[in-house]
Amino acid sequence: MIKDIENTTFAIIDVETTGGVSKGRMTEICIILVKNREIQNTYTTLINPGCLIPTTITALTGIDNQMVASAPSFAEVAREIYEFTKDTVFVAHNVNFDFGFFKKQFAELGITYLRKKLCTVRLSRKIIPGLPSYSLGRLTRSIGIQLTGAHRAEADTRATVKLFNKLLEIDAISGYETIFKALDVTSKEATLPPHLPAEDITALPETPGVYFFKNEAKKIIYVGKAKNIKKRVLSHLYAKVSKEIALAQETHHIDFEQTGNELTALLLESHHIIKHYPKYNKVQKRPTTTFQIINYTNRKGILQLAIGKTKTTTNSIATLYSNALAIEHLENLCQEHELCPRYCSLQSQGNACSHYKIKKCNGICQDLEEAQVYNKRVQEAIYSFQKQQDSYIIKGKGRTPTEISIILIEQGDYKGFGFVDAQESISYFEDFSTYITRYKSSYYTTKILQSYHKKNTNKDIITKTRV
């Protein structure tokens, strides 16, 4: 436990790299040791990363492959760096980035690298609040610190030294309260994304809903759902998996929307993933083919059924998300209503039908039945199928104890959800629709609702006859 800030040695560090923590390698390191706000020692070196430096990185840092060709590898300087930073506090601007590289590349050599950490981004947010930006360049300009040669390790480190000394000077007035709190091993605050305002975490509720990770431009980069929003968000931020670390590093804002229960959270999550196509969401971004069972009258005047890969609902009997499921529905209609497989697009060749499973055709395909008689059975089949697609409401817990959530299904198709006062008296089923926010049905919402029905009874279902 550090009790004396003025006699503590801080290692102010900056690294240049070939990319992010998960796949990148260090190309340059600068370490400046500071004690009682005075520079004690400096260590700086280029590092041969053992891989090509991307041209985009060279354009940013000025470090190219030729410059590092004769530089030492990290393995060659690792022991020296380890000893140089021994018994120090690791300080960096966005510390999890720099420390992440140290920890990863030491681990590759079988060395566990542990140091207390301080992040000058997070400290600046608390000690100098209200600035327009906390990036190193804009932050130092805001407080009168000159930074020349940005994106080179030594220039950035020297600017960070001046920034850190300024933070020490201000925090000394309160007895270094902010810095002591950041160094407290029982606090997880230092592991939070440095660009994320603490109030965003404080505002998170411990209720079901959807949460949004946003980048600096407030673009949604990840959408998730949770039974407990705060607990789930923190699990992302404290995770050690490379994907989660990358997500945390890019996160500048977190927002949320309460839904009252997990089912509505799942449906809303699906809507936002499809709408915003977030960078860090993988599932539900894959395209799915929509199949429609449609009906039309052919040149012979026969009412024909078919499966179409189309988004249109014109003459559509049902929307399905699997060709196999669409075929299964058509086969059932044929069997139950003695329809012709050929005129249900289940057989494409031959004049007479010869489906391996369906043997109940009355001969329309061989002109043994009048089209008018056959078409009547097709219409009866369509009517019976659509009648089976119930309209109902799934009710659940609301966002407050005084309301309930309602999910609307019309003729088997998800239409959206909303909330209504628990004491509200609704006399007609159609009145539920006035409380509904409309959302599009998709393959994923269909799967979500199918899973719900498999796991739950009908006690929370409101049909037209139950209103």
N, C-alpha and C positions, 0 to 999 in steps of 0.2 A: 504493500500500500504506500503510495507516494504521499508524503506529508509536507514536503518542503519544495515548492516549485522553483525557487531561486537557486537551489543547489542540485537541481535535476538536469541531466544532460539530455537534450532533445536532438534527434537525428532528423534534420529536415531533408526530405528526399524527393527527387523527381526522376522518373524513368521515361525514356522514349522507346517505342515498341513498333513491331510490324503489324499490330492489330490488337484485337480484344484479348482479354485474359484467357479465354478458353483455348484459342489456337495461336495467339501471338507469341512473339519472342522479344526479349529486350535487345535494344540496339545501343543504348547509352544510359549511364547511371551517373547521378551526381548526389553526393551526401555531404551536408554541411552540419557539423556538430555545434550546437549552441548551448551555452550555460550562462545563466544570469544575464540573458539578452546579449551576450558577447560571443562572437564566432571563435571557436576553439581549434577547429581543424576542418579541412576540406578534402574530399576524395571524389575524383571524377574520371571516368574512362568510357571510351567506346566499347561496345560488345559485339563480337561476331555472332549473329543469331543462328548461324548454321542453316539459313534458308535465304531465299531472295527477298529483298525488301520491295514491296509493291510501289509502283510509280506514284500512286496517290499519296503514300506515306512520305516518299522522297520530296514530293512537291510541298508537303506541309512542313517537314522538319529540316529538309536540306541534307539529310543523311542518306547516302546512296551505297550501293553494293561495293564500290571501289574503296570508299572510306573505311568500311568495316572489314575489308578482306584480310588485313594484317593485324586486326585488333584481337585481343584475347577472347576466348569463349567464356561463358559464365562459369563453367566448371573450373577454369584456371584462376579466377579471381574470387570464387565463392568463399573460401576460407578467410581471405583478407577482409571481405565485406562483412562476413559474420562477426569477426573480431572487432572491426571498426564500429559496428553498431551495437556491440554487447553492452548491456546495462544502460541502454538509452530508451527513450520513448520515440516511436516511429511516427513522424509527422509528415503529412502530405496534403496537397490540395486534391480532394477526392481520394482519401486514403485507401479505400477498399480496392481501387484500381492498382495503385502502386504496390501496396502490400500483397495483393493477390498474385502479382508477378513474382515477387520475392518468395512467397510461400510455395508457389508452384515449381519454380526452377530450383529452389533448394530441395524440395521433396523429390525431384527427379534424381538428385544426387544422394538420396537417402538421409537427408538432414531435415529435421523438424525445426522450422523457423518460427519462434514465438516472441512477440514484443508487445508491450502496451502501445495503443494507437491513439492518435488524435487527428481529426479531420479539420483542416482550416476552412473548408466550405461550411460545414455544420457549425463550427465555432463562430464564424463570421455572421451567419444567419441569426445567431442568438445574441452576440455581443454588439454587432452593428446591424440591427434589423432595418428593413424598409428600403434597401438598395434595389435599383432596377435589375441588376444581374449579379450573380456570384461566380461567374466564370473568372479565372485568374486575371485575364487581361482587363476586363471591364471593371472588376472589383478593385484592382490596384489603382486604376485610373481614378476611380471614384474617391479614393482616400489619399490621393497625391503620391502614389508610389510609381516610379518609372520602371517600365518593363521593356527592355530592348532585346531583340533576338528571341522572341517567343517561340515555343516548341523546340527549343534546345534545352537539354537537361540542366546545365549550369545556370543559364539565364532564368529559367523558371524557378529553380531552387533558390537563387539569390532573392528573387522577388517574393517568394514564399517566406523566406527568413524575415524580411522586412515586415510582411503582413503579420506573421506570427508574433513578432516582437510588439507590433502595434496592438494586437489582441491581448497579449500579456499585460501591456501597459494599462489598457482600459479595464481588464478584468481584475487587476490588482486592487482597484478601488473597493471591490466587494470581497476581497480576500481570496481571489481566484475561484470564486464559487462555481462559475460555469465550467472551468477547466477541471476542477476536482470532480464535478459531477460526470463529466465526459470520461474521466479516467476510472470511475467507479466500476469495478468488475461485475457488480450485481446489476448494472444497467445495460440494457441492450441498445441504447440509443445510438452508440457509435457504429453499430452494424446496419443502421438504416441508410437508405440511399442519401448521399450528401446533399443532393439538390431538392430533396423532398421536405416541404415545410412540416414541422412537428404537429401543427394544428390539423393537418390533413389526417394524421393518425389518430389524434385525440377525438376528431369528429366521427370516426367510424363507429357505427352501432353494433351491438352484439345480437343482431336479429337476422332473419333470412333475407336474402336479396341478391342483387347483382353489383359487382364492383368493377371499376374501370381504371386501368393504369394508363397514364397519359404522358407523352414526351414534353419537351420544352415548349413546343408549338401548340400544346394541348390537344394533339392528335391522339386518338385512342390506339394504344399499341397492344393492349391485352384486355380481354373481358372474361370474367369468371363469375360463378355463382357459389353461394354458400348458405349453410344453415345459420352460421355465425360469421358475419362479414368481417369483423375485426380480427377474429382468430385466424380466419383463412388468409387474409391479406398479410398478417404478420408472418404466417408460415412461409409465404413466398419470400418475404424480405430477409428472413433469417436462414433461408435454405443455403446449402453449400454447393448445390448442383450448378454447373457452368451456365446452363440456360437461364436459371433463376437469377444468378449473379448478373448476367448480361441484361436481363429485364430490369432488375433493380437499378443498375447503373444508368439506364436510359430513362427511368421514371422521374418525372418532376412534379407530377400532380396525381392524386388519387381521388376519385369521385365514387359515388354509390347511389343505388336506388333500392329502397326497401320494397319487398313484395309480400311480406306476411307469412309465406310458406315456401317450401322447396320446389313444389311443382310449378308455381308461377315464376319462380326464379329461373328454373330450367328453360321455360318457354321464352322468357325475356332475354336470357343469355343467348339463346339460339337466334333470336331476332337481331340482336346487336352484332353478333359475329358475322352474320350474312350481310348486314347493312354496312358495317365499318371495315370488314375484312382485316382485322388487326394483325400486325406483324408477328406477334408471338403466339397466336392461336393457330393450331394445326388442324384439329378436328373441326368438322362442320364447314371448313373452307373448300373441301373437295367438292367438285360439281357432281350433282346427281341428276339422273335422267328422269323426267316426268312422263308417265304413261297415262293416256286418256282412253277409256273405253268409250268409243263414239258410235253413233248410228247415222246412217244415210240411206237414201233410196237409190238403188242402182238402175241401170238402163232398162232392166226388165220390170221395173216397178216393184222390186222386192226390197223390203226393209232389211238392211244388212248391218251387222255389228262388226267392229274392227278395233284394233289397238293402234293408237297413234302416238308417236313421240312429239307431243305438241303442248304448248302452254295455253292454247285456246280452250275455252270451256263451251264453245258453241257445239250443240248436239252431244255434249258430254254426259255420260251416265255416271262415271266415277273417275276420280284422279287417284292413281296408284304410283308407287315409287319402285316397282319391281316388275319386269316383264313376266317373270314366272308367276307372280301374284295375279297379274292381269289375265294371263292365260287360264289360271285356276278359276277365276271368277267367270270367265266366258264358258269354260267347260261345265261348270255347275249350272249356269243358265240354260245351256243346251240340254243337259240331262233332265232338268226339272220341267222344262217347257217344250220338250221334243222339238228343238230347233235343229237346223242343219249345220253341221260343222263347217261345210264349205262356205255358207253365207254368214258364218261367224268368224271368218278368217282363220280358222283352225286347220284348214286344208286348202292348199293353193292349186293342186293339180287334179286332173280328172273331171269328168262330167258329173259322175255320181260320187257322193261322199263315201269315205271308207275309213273313218277315224277309228283308231285302235281301241278307244275306250267308249265312245259315244255311238250307240246303235239305234237311237230312237227317232231318227229322221223320218218324216212321213212322206218324203219323196219330192219335195219342192225342187231339188237339184235335178230331177229327172222329169220335170213337168207333170208329176202325178198329183200335185196339190195346187190349188189356186193361190195366187199371190195374196189376194184379199184375206183368205183364211189364214195363211201363214203369217201375214203381217200383223193380224190381230193377236196371235200368240206372242210375237216379238214385242208388241206394245205391252202386253200383260207381263212379260218377263221384265221389261224395263221398269214398269210401275212397281212390281213386287220387289225388285232389287233396290230401287230408290226408297221404297217404304221401309226396307230393312235398315237404311242409313238413318238412324235416329237423330233427333234434335234434342239436346239436353244441356243442362248446366252442371258443372262440377263446382261445388262450393268448398271453401277452405277457410283457414284462419286469415284475418286481415292484418293490416299493418298496426292496428290498435285494437284493444279489447272490444271496442264498440262497433267494429265493422267486420264484414266477411269478404272474402275474395270470390269472384265468380268467373268461371271459364266457359265460354260459349262454344258449343258444337252444333252446327246446323247441317242436317242430313249427312252426318258422319265426317264433316269437314270442320277443322279448327278455325275459328273466326277471330279469337282474341280474348282478352280478359279485362276485368275491371274490379272496382270495389263498391260496396253498397253498405249503408248503415244497417247494422244487425237488427234494428227495430223496424226497418222499412217494410211496409206491407205491400207486396206485389200480387196483384190479382190475376194478371194474364202473363203467360210465358213470354210473349212478344215484348213485354215491357222491360225484360232483362237487357235487351239490346241497347237501351239508352244509356246504360252504365258501362258499356263495353268500349275499350280502346281497341280498334281493329288492327290485327296483325296478320301477315300472310302465313298460310299453311305451307309446310315444307316436308321433305322426307324426315327431317330431324324432329319436327314437332309431332309428326305422326308416330314416330318411334317412341318419343317421350310419353305420349298419351297411351300408346299400346302397353308400355311398361307399367304405367300407373294402373291401368285396368287389371293387369295380371296380378298385381300385388295388393289391390284394394277391393273391398266389397262395394255394392251400390248404395251404401247408406248415405253417401254425400252427393248422390246424383239427383238432380231435380228434372223431371220430365214434364211434358205438357200436362199430363194427367195428374201430377202431384202438386201443381201450383194452387 
